[in-house]
Amino acid sequence: MLSSASQIEADEDGCRTAKRGRLDGIVVTHAALSNGKTITLLKSLLTSVCENNCLYCPMRAGRDFHRTTFQPKAFAQMVVNLTKAGLIQGVFLSSGIACSGIRTQDRLIETAEILRFKLKYRAYIHLKIMPGAEFAQVLASMRLADRVSINLEAPNAARLPTLAPKKQFESGLMQPIRTMNHIRQNLTPDTAWKNRWPSSCTQFVVGGASETDKELLSTSQSLHKNHGILRIYYSALTPCKGTPFENHIPISIKREHRLYQADFLIRDYGFTENELAYDENGFLPLEKDPKLIWAERYIKHQPLEINRASHKELLRVPGIGPKGALAIIRARHHYTISNLSTLKKIGVRTHQAKDFILLNGKHPAQQLMFF
């Protein structure tokens, strides 16, 4: 059961990376959070029984394999035991859908309530929201968890049936996302875990619905800016034996990587998806970082003066991230940045930035670097 669960929920937790592995027969994910801390989470389904027939999914209805169901009390006690043994520091709890998404959500909530209230569990809980979950269920889940998520899988209603014929994009998937954001924006978190609302995320199955990168990133932009989604995961389709997609061509991991890079530009760097470069079919070029492509097109021949550029402009330079941009602005209060050595010391990847900047009026390529 635990091994099967790990195949479903790939790389969804943590704000930067997630790696899966095994510890004494259990499946875990090593999640790096936004504060830099890495925690080990048990990753499991409450049940591998599922009434849905998602075409790519190893848990789909009708696929012949042994299925297992945990009872909430037993699962909660297992999580506590594994935590006390030092094997995990939290749990990522999802489920196949058995007897409707609403019924399944009740069982997930029951498990989390046993953990929090009966077993006094204070460690990390990532709780999935099932398709079609009601307002009260979303609210209850958000009061118990450190993170909540629901997988959109496809970028829009037109693409979803190719992946998940039984799921409803608007009423089943987007409505719970809107509910999460409504709660976060309008209700005080006095009764929430740690007196703050959990972050929320979603995931796309990349390449299974013939969707373009432009479609994915357009939806991603809306999710970040209008619906409070902190993190979006892009999971390149890997065909699974015994599913209708078993003969599907595997999707390149490089496409997944470029989507992550583009998503971060939208979320953290002030880009819009329309500013990104796509080919004639709506896909990101695979050969170069999307930020580098933009910079070569717009600022290579008009380099930015590091000592005068705004925060927004600095974020457009390859090799300069949010921390680097703030470090440059802080440094400028004390001295003029005149060489690459200084720029490197404050956290800029100078080998990427040097072709797009001026330092005190001079192009860095004309300078000698001393390290």
Secondary structure per residue as TSV (DSSP state, phi and psi in degrees):
chain	resnum	aa	ss	phi	psi
A	1	M	-	360.0	-48.1
A	2	L	H	-66.3	-39.5
A	3	S	H	-63.4	-42.1
A	4	S	H	-63.3	-40.3
A	5	A	H	-59.9	-36.4
A	6	S	H	-65.6	-22.5
A	7	Q	H	-75.5	-22.6
A	8	I	H	-83.3	-49.6
A	9	E	S	-99.1	79.5
A	10	A	-	-90.9	119.4
A	11	D	S	56.3	51.1
A	12	E	-	-105.0	-16.7
A	13	D	S	-104.9	158.3
A	14	G	S	88.2	157.0
A	15	C	S	-97.5	-7.4
A	16	R	S	-128.8	-54.3
A	17	T	-	-140.1	162.1
A	18	A	E	-148.5	130.4
A	19	K	E	-123.7	141.7
A	20	R	E	-104.8	156.0
A	21	G	E	-166.6	-168.2
A	22	R	E	-128.1	143.0
A	23	L	E	-131.8	108.1
A	24	D	T	50.5	44.3
A	25	G	T	89.7	-5.7
A	26	I	E	-103.5	152.9
A	27	V	E	-98.5	128.4
A	28	V	E	-128.1	162.0
A	29	T	E	-124.2	137.3
A	30	H	E	-98.8	108.2
A	31	A	E	-106.8	126.1
A	32	A	E	-95.0	116.4
A	33	L	-	-85.8	171.9
A	34	S	T	-64.8	-24.4
A	35	N	T	-85.2	4.9
A	36	G	S	91.2	-10.8
A	37	K	-	-77.3	139.3
A	38	T	E	-108.0	129.3
A	39	I	E	-125.0	153.1
A	40	T	E	-102.5	122.6
A	41	L	E	-114.5	136.8
A	42	L	E	-67.4	134.8
A	43	K	E	-122.3	112.5
A	44	S	E	-152.8	160.1
A	45	L	E	-96.9	143.6
A	46	L	S	-67.9	-34.7
A	47	T	B	-146.2	144.4
A	48	S	-	-95.0	3.0
A	49	V	-	-72.0	134.3
A	50	C	-	-148.3	134.1
A	51	E	-	-90.2	-7.9
A	52	N	-	-84.7	158.1
A	53	N	-	-122.4	43.9
A	54	C	-	-56.6	129.2
A	55	L	T	-67.1	-25.3
A	56	Y	T	-95.9	-9.8
A	57	C	-	-90.9	130.2
A	58	P	T	-67.6	-15.2
A	59	M	T	-95.6	5.4
A	60	R	-	-59.5	150.5
A	61	A	T	-58.9	137.9
A	62	G	T	93.8	-14.4
A	63	R	-	-79.4	134.4
A	64	D	-	-87.2	102.3
A	65	F	S	-160.8	163.4
A	66	H	-	-70.9	129.6
A	67	R	-	-112.7	149.6
A	68	T	-	-134.3	146.6
A	69	T	B	-130.6	131.5
A	70	F	-	-93.3	144.9
A	71	Q	-	-83.7	143.2
A	72	P	H	-51.5	-44.4
A	73	K	H	-64.5	-43.7
A	74	A	H	-66.9	-40.4
A	75	F	H	-65.5	-43.9
A	76	A	H	-60.4	-42.1
A	77	Q	H	-65.7	-36.5
A	78	M	H	-62.4	-42.2
A	79	V	H	-60.7	-44.4
A	80	V	H	-63.1	-43.4
A	81	N	H	-62.9	-43.3
A	82	L	H	-66.1	-35.7
A	83	T	H	-67.7	-45.2
A	84	K	H	-63.1	-30.9
A	85	A	T	-77.5	-5.7
A	86	G	T	80.0	12.9
A	87	L	S	-84.7	-28.6
A	88	I	-	-137.2	164.0
A	89	Q	S	-124.4	15.6
A	90	G	E	166.2	-174.2
A	91	V	E	-141.5	140.7
A	92	F	E	-108.7	107.0
A	93	L	E	-111.8	118.6
A	94	S	E	-126.3	-168.3
A	95	S	-	-167.5	150.1
A	96	G	-	-69.1	162.8
A	97	I	-	-97.1	113.5
A	98	A	-	-123.5	124.2
A	99	C	S	62.5	41.9
A	100	S	-	88.4	154.1
A	101	G	H	-65.0	-34.2
A	102	I	H	-65.4	-46.2
A	103	R	H	-63.7	-41.9
A	104	T	H	-64.5	-39.9
A	105	Q	H	-63.1	-37.2
A	106	D	H	-58.6	-40.5
A	107	R	H	-71.3	-35.6
A	108	L	H	-64.4	-43.6
A	109	I	H	-63.0	-43.1
A	110	E	H	-58.0	-43.2
A	111	T	H	-62.1	-45.8
A	112	A	H	-66.1	-36.4
A	113	E	H	-65.6	-40.8
A	114	I	I	-61.3	-43.9
A	115	L	I	-60.2	-51.8
A	116	R	I	-72.7	-46.9
A	117	F	I	-95.5	-39.8
A	118	K	I	-88.3	-40.3
A	119	L	S	-100.0	0.0
A	120	K	-	55.5	41.8
A	121	Y	-	-80.0	121.5
A	122	R	-	-110.0	1.0
A	123	A	S	-80.8	-177.9
A	124	Y	E	-72.0	134.0
A	125	I	E	-129.1	121.9
A	126	H	E	-103.9	118.6
A	127	L	E	-115.4	127.7
A	128	K	E	-77.9	146.6
A	129	I	-	-103.1	127.3
A	130	M	-	-81.1	150.3
A	131	P	T	-53.9	133.0
A	132	G	T	83.1	6.1
A	133	A	-	-58.2	141.0
A	134	E	-	-83.4	164.7
A	135	F	H	-53.1	-48.9
A	136	A	H	-63.2	-33.5
A	137	Q	H	-71.7	-40.9
A	138	V	H	-62.2	-44.0
A	139	L	H	-61.0	-46.7
A	140	A	H	-61.5	-41.0
A	141	S	H	-63.9	-42.1
A	142	M	H	-68.7	-24.4
A	143	R	H	-76.5	-15.9
A	144	L	H	-106.5	-23.2
A	145	A	-	-106.9	160.4
A	146	D	S	-88.2	-25.8
A	147	R	E	-149.5	143.4
A	148	V	E	-125.8	155.0
A	149	S	E	-157.6	153.2
A	150	I	-	-140.2	134.8
A	151	N	-	-87.9	120.6
A	152	L	-	-74.1	-34.8
A	153	E	B	72.0	-47.6
A	154	A	S	-123.6	159.3
A	155	P	S	-79.0	-13.9
A	156	N	S	-162.1	172.9
A	157	A	T	-66.1	-29.7
A	158	A	T	-70.4	-30.7
A	159	R	T	-88.8	-27.6
A	160	L	H	-58.3	-42.3
A	161	P	H	-58.0	-26.0
A	162	T	H	-66.3	-27.4
A	163	L	H	-99.7	-44.5
A	164	A	-	-139.0	84.5
A	165	P	T	-59.3	-28.1
A	166	K	T	-88.7	-11.7
A	167	K	-	-89.6	146.8
A	168	Q	-	-107.0	119.8
A	169	F	I	-62.3	-52.3
A	170	E	I	-75.6	-57.8
A	171	S	I	-75.1	-34.1
A	172	G	I	-87.4	-35.2
A	173	L	I	-113.2	-50.2
A	174	M	I	-70.9	-34.3
A	175	Q	H	-61.7	-45.2
A	176	P	H	-60.6	-34.4
A	177	I	H	-64.4	-42.7
A	178	R	H	-63.9	-36.6
A	179	T	H	-64.5	-43.9
A	180	M	H	-54.7	-47.3
A	181	N	H	-68.2	-39.1
A	182	H	H	-60.4	-45.1
A	183	I	H	-62.1	-45.2
A	184	R	H	-63.5	-35.6
A	185	Q	H	-84.7	-26.5
A	186	N	H	-120.5	-15.6
A	187	L	S	-113.3	138.3
A	188	T	-	-73.9	144.2
A	189	P	G	-87.8	28.2
A	190	D	G	-57.1	-34.9
A	191	T	G	-98.7	5.2
A	192	A	S	-83.1	159.2
A	193	W	G	-58.4	126.8
A	194	K	G	61.4	19.2
A	195	N	G	59.2	32.5
A	196	R	S	-149.4	149.6
A	197	W	-	-74.0	145.7
A	198	P	-	-71.5	156.7
A	199	S	E	-72.0	164.4
A	200	S	E	-134.2	149.7
A	201	C	E	-146.7	171.9
A	202	T	E	-147.4	175.9
A	203	Q	E	-142.9	144.3
A	204	F	E	-111.6	143.8
A	205	V	E	-91.3	109.9
A	206	V	E	-84.4	123.6
A	207	G	T	95.9	-4.1
A	208	G	S	-85.4	-17.1
A	209	A	S	-119.7	17.7
A	210	S	-	58.3	24.8
A	211	E	-	-75.1	154.6
A	212	T	-	-92.2	162.6
A	213	D	H	-63.6	-35.3
A	214	K	H	-63.2	-39.2
A	215	E	H	-63.1	-46.9
A	216	L	H	-60.4	-45.5
A	217	L	H	-74.9	-28.4
A	218	S	H	-64.2	-44.6
A	219	T	H	-66.8	-40.6
A	220	S	H	-60.1	-42.5
A	221	Q	H	-59.6	-44.0
A	222	S	H	-64.4	-40.2
A	223	L	H	-63.2	-42.7
A	224	H	H	-66.9	-47.8
A	225	K	H	-86.4	-29.5
A	226	N	H	-113.1	-15.5
A	227	H	S	-127.1	8.1
A	228	G	-	70.9	19.9
A	229	I	-	-79.2	119.6
A	230	L	-	-75.0	-44.2
A	231	R	E	-136.6	138.9
A	232	I	E	-121.0	131.7
A	233	Y	E	-107.9	137.0
A	234	Y	E	-114.6	113.0
A	235	S	E	-111.0	105.3
A	236	A	E	-60.8	130.3
A	237	L	-	-58.3	124.7
A	238	T	-	-116.0	111.6
A	239	P	-	-57.8	137.6
A	240	C	-	-112.9	130.1
A	241	K	T	-60.9	138.9
A	242	G	T	88.2	7.6
A	243	T	S	-118.8	161.8
A	244	P	T	-59.6	-18.6
A	245	F	T	-95.9	11.6
A	246	E	T	-62.5	-24.1
A	247	N	T	-103.0	8.7
A	248	H	S	-66.3	142.3
A	249	I	-	-65.8	127.0
A	250	P	-	-58.7	142.6
A	251	I	-	-86.1	136.8
A	252	S	-	-60.2	133.6
A	253	I	H	-65.0	-23.5
A	254	K	H	-67.0	-35.4
A	255	R	H	-63.1	-43.7
A	256	E	H	-57.8	-44.3
A	257	H	H	-62.0	-44.1
A	258	R	H	-65.1	-36.3
A	259	L	H	-63.5	-41.6
A	260	Y	H	-61.1	-45.5
A	261	Q	H	-60.3	-44.8
A	262	A	H	-65.4	-39.9
A	263	D	H	-61.6	-42.5
A	264	F	H	-64.4	-34.9
A	265	L	H	-61.5	-39.2
A	266	I	H	-72.1	-44.2
A	267	R	H	-75.1	-42.0
A	268	D	H	-116.4	-13.0
A	269	Y	S	-117.1	3.1
A	270	G	-	81.2	10.6
A	271	F	-	-81.3	156.3
A	272	T	-	-109.0	157.1
A	273	E	G	-64.2	-25.8
A	274	N	G	-70.8	-18.0
A	275	E	G	-81.0	-14.5
A	276	L	S	-78.4	154.0
A	277	A	-	-91.1	126.7
A	278	Y	-	-120.1	157.5
A	279	D	-	-79.5	-176.4
A	280	E	T	-65.5	-15.2
A	281	N	T	-102.0	3.3
A	282	G	S	89.7	21.0
A	283	F	-	-112.0	146.9
A	284	L	-	-68.8	137.9
A	285	P	-	-59.6	138.2
A	286	L	S	-86.5	-20.0
A	287	E	S	-78.6	-18.1
A	288	K	S	-140.1	151.8
A	289	D	-	-57.5	132.7
A	290	P	H	-61.0	-29.0
A	291	K	H	-70.0	-39.9
A	292	L	H	-64.2	-41.3
A	293	I	H	-60.0	-44.5
A	294	W	H	-62.9	-44.6
A	295	A	H	-65.7	-40.0
A	296	E	H	-64.1	-30.7
A	297	R	H	-80.3	-36.5
A	298	Y	H	-114.6	-25.4
A	299	I	T	-127.0	-4.2
A	300	K	T	-63.1	-36.8
A	301	H	T	-93.0	-3.1
A	302	Q	S	-136.6	71.9
A	303	P	-	-58.7	150.5
A	304	L	E	-87.2	136.0
A	305	E	E	-77.8	114.1
A	306	I	T	-58.2	-33.4
A	307	N	T	-80.7	-5.0
A	308	R	T	-128.8	-15.8
A	309	A	-	-63.2	144.7
A	310	S	-	-73.9	167.9
A	311	H	H	-58.7	-43.6
A	312	K	H	-62.1	-41.3
A	313	E	H	-67.0	-40.4
A	314	L	H	-60.8	-37.0
A	315	L	T	-66.5	-15.5
A	316	R	T	-84.9	-7.6
A	317	V	S	-88.6	126.5
A	318	P	T	-54.7	138.7
A	319	G	T	89.9	-7.4
A	320	I	-	-115.3	117.0
A	321	G	-	-102.5	-175.6
A	322	P	H	-56.8	-42.2
A	323	K	H	-68.5	-40.3
A	324	G	H	-64.8	-39.2
A	325	A	H	-63.3	-42.8
A	326	L	H	-66.7	-37.4
A	327	A	H	-64.8	-38.4
A	328	I	H	-63.4	-45.7
A	329	I	H	-63.7	-40.8
A	330	R	H	-64.7	-41.9
A	331	A	H	-64.6	-35.2
A	332	R	H	-64.9	-20.2
A	333	H	T	-70.2	-19.2
A	334	H	T	-112.7	-27.2
A	335	Y	-	-162.8	165.3
A	336	T	-	-86.2	130.1
A	337	I	-	-82.6	115.3
A	338	S	-	-123.2	-1.3
A	339	N	S	-150.0	161.9
A	340	L	H	-68.2	-29.4
A	341	S	H	-60.2	-45.4
A	342	T	H	-63.1	-43.0
A	343	L	H	-63.8	-39.1
A	344	K	H	-67.6	-37.4
A	345	K	H	-64.5	-26.4
A	346	I	T	-95.2	11.6
A	347	G	T	105.4	9.7
A	348	V	-	-90.0	138.3
A	349	R	-	-81.9	89.4
A	350	T	H	-66.0	-28.8
A	351	H	H	-65.9	-24.1
A	352	Q	H	-89.6	-32.3
A	353	A	H	-86.6	-24.2
A	354	K	G	-60.4	-29.0
A	355	D	G	-80.9	-2.4
A	356	F	G	-123.7	9.3
A	357	I	E	-134.7	160.8
A	358	L	E	-117.2	145.0
A	359	L	B	-119.1	106.2
A	360	N	T	55.4	41.4
A	361	G	T	87.6	-3.0
A	362	K	B	-115.4	145.4
A	363	H	-	-76.1	130.1
A	364	P	G	-58.8	-26.4
A	365	A	G	-61.9	-20.0
A	366	Q	G	-89.8	-3.7
A	367	Q	S	-100.3	155.0
A	368	L	-	-87.2	137.5
A	369	M	-	-103.8	136.2
A	370	F	-	-120.8	120.5
A	371	F	-	-122.3	360.0
